[in-house]
Amino acid sequence: MNLYEAVLRRSYASRYTTDREALEPVRAAATARMGEALAVLEAAIDPGPFLLGARTSVADVYVAMLFNWYRGVADVPQLVALRDGVRRQPTVEPIWQRHFRGQ
């Protein structure tokens, strides 16, 4: 699954269709695809709280950022814990605050 591609389709729907009436359906499909990809990641976080266990990796920062852009509804407590753990990292926290304003 390609999570970032779904982010692009949702954020830049006009690049994926020439039909102005199709912009919202493209965004909705992208959000659904993001949810599917996030579910795969959710299942992979074991034992957690990060992708590789107890230590944070650059992959965790990337996944946390992408997850934060998700606007759908999903039951993904492992990803919520990963995101929250990443954004509390001393090196990440000021950057996260600047770009996500506390989200």
C-alpha positions as CSV (number, residue, x, y, z in Angstrom):
1,M,0.0,0.0,0.0
2,N,1.2,3.5,-0.8
3,L,-0.1,5.8,1.9
4,Y,1.6,8.9,0.5
5,E,0.0,8.5,-2.9
6,A,-3.4,8.6,-1.2
7,V,-2.4,11.8,0.6
8,L,-1.5,13.4,-2.7
9,R,-4.8,12.4,-4.3
10,R,-6.8,13.8,-1.4
11,S,-4.8,17.0,-1.2
12,Y,-4.4,17.6,-4.9
13,A,-7.5,16.0,-6.4
14,S,-7.5,18.2,-9.4
15,R,-4.3,16.5,-10.6
16,Y,-6.2,13.2,-10.8
17,T,-9.3,14.2,-12.8
18,T,-10.3,16.8,-15.4
19,D,-13.9,16.6,-14.2
20,R,-14.6,19.3,-11.6
21,E,-17.6,17.3,-10.5
22,A,-15.3,14.4,-9.6
23,L,-13.1,16.3,-7.1
24,E,-15.0,15.3,-4.0
25,P,-15.3,11.6,-5.1
26,V,-11.5,11.5,-5.7
27,R,-10.9,13.0,-2.3
28,A,-13.3,10.5,-0.7
29,A,-11.7,7.5,-2.4
30,A,-8.2,8.8,-1.4
31,T,-9.4,9.1,2.3
32,A,-10.7,5.5,2.1
33,R,-7.4,4.3,0.7
34,M,-5.5,6.1,3.4
35,G,-7.7,4.3,6.0
36,E,-6.9,0.9,4.4
37,A,-3.2,1.7,4.4
38,L,-3.3,2.9,8.0
39,A,-5.1,-0.4,9.0
40,V,-2.1,-2.3,7.6
41,L,0.3,-0.2,9.6
42,E,-1.9,-0.6,12.7
43,A,-1.6,-4.4,12.4
44,A,2.1,-4.2,12.0
45,I,2.8,-2.3,15.2
46,D,3.6,-5.1,17.5
47,P,4.6,-4.9,20.3
48,G,4.9,-1.2,19.8
49,P,4.7,1.6,20.7
50,F,6.8,2.2,17.6
51,L,7.2,0.3,14.3
52,L,10.4,-1.4,15.5
53,G,9.4,-1.8,19.2
54,A,10.5,0.5,22.0
55,R,12.8,2.8,20.0
56,T,11.7,5.6,17.7
57,S,13.0,5.5,14.1
58,V,12.7,8.0,11.2
59,A,10.0,5.7,9.8
60,D,7.9,6.4,12.9
61,V,8.2,10.2,12.3
62,Y,7.1,9.7,8.7
63,V,4.2,7.5,9.6
64,A,3.1,9.9,12.4
65,M,3.1,12.9,10.0
66,L,1.1,11.0,7.4
67,F,-1.3,9.7,10.1
68,N,-1.8,13.3,11.3
69,W,-2.9,14.3,7.8
70,Y,-5.6,11.6,7.8
71,R,-9.1,13.1,8.1
72,G,-11.1,9.9,8.1
73,V,-12.4,7.9,11.0
74,A,-10.4,4.8,12.1
75,D,-10.0,2.6,15.1
76,V,-6.2,2.7,15.3
77,P,-5.0,3.0,18.9
78,Q,-1.5,1.8,18.1
79,L,-1.1,4.6,15.5
80,V,-2.5,7.1,18.0
81,A,0.1,6.0,20.5
82,L,2.9,6.0,17.9
83,R,1.9,9.6,16.8
84,D,1.7,10.8,20.3
85,G,5.0,9.2,21.2
86,V,6.7,10.7,18.2
87,R,5.4,14.2,18.8
88,R,6.6,14.2,22.4
89,Q,10.2,13.4,21.3
90,P,12.4,16.3,22.3
91,T,13.9,16.7,18.8
92,V,10.5,16.5,17.1
93,E,8.2,18.4,19.5
94,P,9.2,22.0,18.5
95,I,8.9,21.1,14.8
96,W,5.6,19.3,15.3
97,Q,4.2,22.3,17.2
98,R,5.3,24.7,14.4
99,H,3.8,22.6,11.6
100,F,0.8,21.0,13.3
101,R,-0.1,23.6,15.9
102,G,-0.5,21.0,18.6
103,Q,-2.5,18.4,16.6
